[in-house]
């Protein structure tokens, strides 16, 4: 295991399996807005966390470097940064790099140094026929498994993740997120239950421009991890949610599935429900269960998945964790609690509880998609 400092639970809190907070907001017109509102919204759910993890993902963040891969990297030592930068210079062309600006916050203790790099691929290092995104994933895995005291926690284009040990509103203030703008923001307040609270283990989890925030517990982590390792993904972040980000990358980017099919794999219907489907639909879901059974997420969960141009909310099949969806004009909100949405948007056009296992999808320049049941929503 890599030499990464772990922060254990100093308060010796009892396990609270229904905690953690998630929140997402997306302007489907592409209008960029600051982090002020999402910091207020996730802070409104303060009691769902315990100060051992918080974070944000922002899209449309770096328009001036939109065509370059933006790496956010944590370092625990200067030697680690020197070694990692030597690796990066051998594999990428670095257009710009800097330490990410932060503001001293009394609650944030012993943070790692965090740098960002805007890079293009060194084509001479690629194997013939290798896709750019596959090249980047392979390099991220090599850094996170092979270089000590170093952790790449964001690696997409025109987006970035900011996270650490603290309440989310503290992490937002620490990284000065009120000064950033994006058209899509997700956030998370963590209450670690089965895994340690440490900087790398905070949410969101990211690979390329895919990010995931999660409330719940992935009890299938072991089989999910082994399945993903067949395709070169290495789980190093010591928490169950990591497998979700890699599963999404595999199924959508590499295997070409739609978000609806992704949901049918991660939150698959029960066999009894499949048996009642029409023949063609039954054949499809039987095949998905047989081929991708190793990626079925067991246990209670609500997740918000994001990538360029899209935000998706999804729960387990029987909704053991809460998810509220709402719209106001062209903005989609996803949240653990209605109160967080109402805080920043008191008058909503529509608000509803999504059906278990069926995704809510917000896309740029497109109407919000959800199941027929969920869209039988009422104005309140």
BELRA-V743733 format. One record per helix or strand of 3 or more residues. SS is the DSSP state (hx for helix, st for strand). FROM is the first residue (numbers start at 1). LEN is the number of residues. If there is no record, write none. Layout:
BEGIN
ss=SS from=FROM len=LEN
ss=SS from=FROM len=LEN
END
This chain:
BEGIN
ss=st from=21 len=7
ss=hx from=36 len=8
ss=hx from=46 len=3
ss=st from=54 len=6
ss=hx from=63 len=3
ss=st from=69 len=7
ss=hx from=78 len=14
ss=st from=92 len=8
ss=st from=113 len=9
ss=hx from=123 len=3
ss=hx from=132 len=15
ss=st from=150 len=5
ss=st from=159 len=6
ss=hx from=168 len=7
ss=hx from=177 len=3
ss=st from=184 len=6
ss=st from=205 len=3
ss=st from=210 len=7
ss=hx from=221 len=9
ss=hx from=242 len=13
ss=hx from=259 len=8
ss=hx from=271 len=5
ss=hx from=279 len=13
ss=hx from=293 len=3
ss=st from=301 len=7
ss=st from=310 len=6
ss=st from=324 len=5
ss=st from=331 len=5
ss=hx from=338 len=7
ss=st from=350 len=3
ss=st from=360 len=4
END
